[in-house]
Amino acid sequence: MSVLRIDASIQGPHSASSELADLAEAEWSTTRPGTTFVRRHLGADPLPADAWAAAIHGGFTSEEQRTPSQRDAIALTRTLADELRDAEAAIFALPLYNWGVSQHVKTWIDLTIAGGEHGERLLDGKPAIVLTTRGGGYGPGTPREGWDHNTAFLRRIVADVWGAELTLIERELTLAGVNPAMDPFLETAELMKKSAHEAASHAGRTAASS
């Protein structure tokens, strides 16, 4: 079985979203030994921000008249789309940054959509685990309620556009214990962490069994 894993954190070994993905992957590997994981880390190795425009303009240009950058960009879009097509399942560790998806993730999504056929559901019917984390709190009644423009977008792309069987796992208050201003929320943050870790492990085990 081949599983595509995408990470997007800029936090390296301190990433809360990658930690959740590690748990899901570990359970997946235990449940289904021999699973192959194809990895792409958008935070550590970001895709070129200008590639999407080059690919779009190249698509409206005859092949013999395309510039080298347009040819490279189109090839990149096809590679990214193929990674989804070829995967039998996916794990996406995609944290919230500045109240939305990061530039790394948006670039990847735009390029991947450009590489597919119009309306193509690149993950149609395949299990996909989306693990998303937020440094603060965005729940009902909080000062930042309604400021999370990341989670609904990811659900729309992965489930509705790409057609995956989505499992969404969220963890908030990841900056508690890092930002002193959030110390009053340490206990709540620990409970959220525990719940998210358990959910990630369960999701990996369940998806591997499907």
C-alpha positions as CSV (number, residue, x, y, z in Angstrom):
1,M,0.0,0.0,0.0
2,S,1.2,3.5,-0.9
3,V,0.4,6.4,1.4
4,L,1.2,10.0,0.5
5,R,2.3,12.1,3.5
6,I,2.4,15.9,3.2
7,D,3.8,18.1,6.0
8,A,3.8,21.9,6.0
9,S,5.1,23.1,9.4
10,I,8.0,25.5,9.7
11,Q,8.7,24.3,13.2
12,G,10.9,21.3,12.4
13,P,11.1,18.8,15.2
14,H,8.9,21.0,17.4
15,S,5.9,20.7,15.0
16,A,2.6,19.8,16.7
17,S,1.0,18.8,13.3
18,S,3.9,16.6,12.3
19,E,3.8,15.0,15.7
20,L,0.2,14.0,15.1
21,A,1.1,12.7,11.6
22,D,3.9,10.6,13.2
23,L,1.4,8.9,15.5
24,A,-1.0,8.2,12.6
25,E,1.9,6.9,10.5
26,A,3.2,4.7,13.3
27,E,-0.2,3.0,13.8
28,W,-0.6,2.6,10.1
29,S,2.7,0.9,9.8
30,T,2.0,-1.4,12.7
31,T,-1.5,-2.3,11.4
32,R,-0.3,-2.8,7.8
33,P,3.4,-3.7,7.7
34,G,5.1,-3.0,4.4
35,T,3.1,0.2,3.7
36,T,5.2,2.6,1.6
37,F,5.1,6.3,2.6
38,V,5.8,8.9,-0.1
39,R,6.8,12.1,1.6
40,R,6.8,15.8,0.7
41,H,7.6,18.5,3.2
42,L,6.2,21.8,2.0
43,G,7.7,23.7,5.0
44,A,11.2,22.4,4.8
45,D,11.3,22.2,0.9
46,P,8.7,24.7,-0.3
47,L,7.5,24.7,-3.9
48,P,8.3,27.8,-6.0
49,A,5.7,30.5,-5.5
50,D,5.9,31.6,-9.1
51,A,5.3,28.2,-10.6
52,W,1.5,28.3,-10.6
53,A,1.3,31.4,-12.7
54,A,3.9,30.0,-15.1
55,A,1.9,26.7,-15.4
56,I,-1.4,28.5,-16.0
57,H,0.1,30.8,-18.7
58,G,1.9,27.9,-20.2
59,G,-1.3,26.0,-20.4
60,F,-2.6,28.7,-22.8
61,T,0.5,28.7,-24.8
62,S,1.4,26.2,-27.6
63,E,4.0,23.8,-26.5
64,E,6.6,25.0,-29.0
65,Q,6.3,28.5,-27.7
66,R,6.4,27.8,-24.0
67,T,9.3,29.2,-22.0
68,P,11.6,26.9,-20.0
69,S,10.0,28.1,-16.8
70,Q,6.6,27.3,-18.2
71,R,7.6,23.8,-19.2
72,D,9.2,23.2,-15.8
73,A,6.1,24.5,-14.0
74,I,3.7,22.3,-16.1
75,A,5.9,19.3,-15.4
76,L,5.8,20.1,-11.6
77,T,2.0,20.3,-11.7
78,R,1.8,16.9,-13.3
79,T,4.1,15.4,-10.8
80,L,2.1,16.7,-7.9
81,A,-1.2,15.5,-9.4
82,D,0.3,12.1,-10.0
83,E,1.4,11.9,-6.4
84,L,-2.3,12.1,-5.4
85,R,-3.5,9.8,-8.2
86,D,-0.9,7.1,-7.4
87,A,-1.5,7.2,-3.6
88,E,-3.9,4.7,-2.1
89,A,-4.3,6.9,0.9
90,A,-3.0,10.2,2.4
91,I,-1.9,11.8,5.6
92,F,-1.8,15.6,5.6
93,A,-0.2,17.6,8.5
94,L,-1.3,21.1,7.7
95,P,-1.2,23.7,10.5
96,L,-3.0,27.1,10.6
97,Y,-0.8,30.1,10.1
98,N,-2.0,33.7,10.3
99,W,-5.6,32.5,10.5
100,G,-5.5,30.5,7.2
101,V,-3.6,28.0,5.2
102,S,0.1,28.7,4.8
103,Q,1.6,30.0,1.6
104,H,3.3,26.6,1.2
105,V,0.0,24.7,1.3
106,K,-1.9,27.1,-0.9
107,T,0.9,26.9,-3.6
108,W,0.8,23.1,-3.4
109,I,-3.0,23.0,-3.7
110,D,-3.0,25.4,-6.6
111,L,-0.3,23.5,-8.5
112,T,-1.9,20.1,-7.8
113,I,-5.3,21.2,-9.1
114,A,-3.6,22.7,-12.2
115,G,-1.9,19.4,-12.9
116,G,-5.1,17.4,-12.9
117,E,-7.9,17.2,-15.4
118,H,-10.7,19.7,-15.1
119,G,-12.9,18.6,-12.2
120,E,-10.8,15.5,-11.5
121,R,-11.2,14.0,-8.1
122,L,-7.6,13.1,-7.4
123,L,-8.3,11.2,-4.2
124,D,-11.7,9.8,-5.1
125,G,-12.9,7.4,-2.5
126,K,-9.5,7.1,-0.8
127,P,-8.9,7.6,2.9
128,A,-7.2,10.8,3.9
129,I,-6.3,12.0,7.3
130,V,-6.0,15.8,7.8
131,L,-4.2,16.8,10.9
132,T,-4.4,20.5,11.6
133,T,-3.2,22.5,14.6
134,R,-3.7,26.0,15.9
135,G,-1.6,28.0,18.4
136,G,-4.6,29.7,20.0
137,G,-8.2,29.0,20.7
138,Y,-10.9,29.6,18.0
139,G,-14.0,27.9,19.5
140,P,-17.4,29.4,20.2
141,G,-17.3,32.3,22.6
142,T,-13.5,32.9,22.3
143,P,-12.1,36.2,21.1
144,R,-11.0,34.6,17.9
145,E,-14.2,32.7,17.1
146,G,-14.6,32.8,13.3
147,W,-10.9,33.6,12.6
148,D,-10.0,30.1,11.5
149,H,-10.0,30.3,7.7
150,N,-7.9,27.1,7.4
151,T,-10.0,24.2,8.5
152,A,-13.1,24.6,6.4
153,F,-10.9,25.3,3.3
154,L,-8.9,22.1,3.8
155,R,-12.1,20.2,4.2
156,R,-13.5,21.7,1.0
157,I,-10.4,20.8,-1.0
158,V,-9.6,17.4,0.3
159,A,-13.1,16.0,0.6
160,D,-15.2,18.0,-1.9
161,V,-12.7,18.8,-4.6
162,W,-10.4,15.8,-4.4
163,G,-13.1,13.4,-3.3
164,A,-11.3,11.8,-0.3
165,E,-12.9,9.9,2.5
166,L,-11.8,12.5,5.0
167,T,-10.9,12.1,8.7
168,L,-10.2,15.5,10.2
169,I,-8.3,15.9,13.5
170,E,-7.8,19.2,15.1
171,R,-5.6,20.4,18.0
172,E,-5.8,23.9,19.6
173,L,-3.8,25.9,22.1
174,T,-0.4,24.5,21.0
175,L,1.3,27.7,22.2
176,A,0.3,27.0,25.8
177,G,3.5,26.4,27.6
178,V,5.4,28.4,24.9
179,N,3.7,31.8,25.2
180,P,3.5,32.8,28.9
181,A,0.2,34.7,28.2
182,M,-1.4,31.3,27.6
183,D,-0.3,29.7,30.9
184,P,-3.9,29.9,32.3
185,F,-4.9,27.4,29.5
186,L,-2.2,24.8,30.2
187,E,-4.6,22.2,31.7
188,T,-7.1,22.6,28.8
189,A,-4.2,22.5,26.3
190,E,-3.0,19.2,27.7
191,L,-6.4,17.6,27.5
192,M,-6.7,18.8,23.9
193,K,-3.2,17.4,23.1
194,K,-4.1,14.0,24.7
195,S,-7.4,13.8,22.8
196,A,-5.8,14.7,19.5
197,H,-3.0,12.2,20.0
198,E,-5.5,9.4,20.7
199,A,-7.5,10.5,17.6
200,A,-4.5,10.5,15.4
201,S,-3.4,7.0,16.4
202,H,-7.0,5.7,16.0
203,A,-7.3,7.3,12.6
204,G,-4.0,5.7,11.4
205,R,-5.1,2.3,12.7
206,T,-8.6,2.6,11.2
207,A,-7.5,3.8,7.8
208,A,-4.8,1.1,7.5
209,S,-7.5,-1.5,8.2
210,S,-9.9,-0.2,5.5
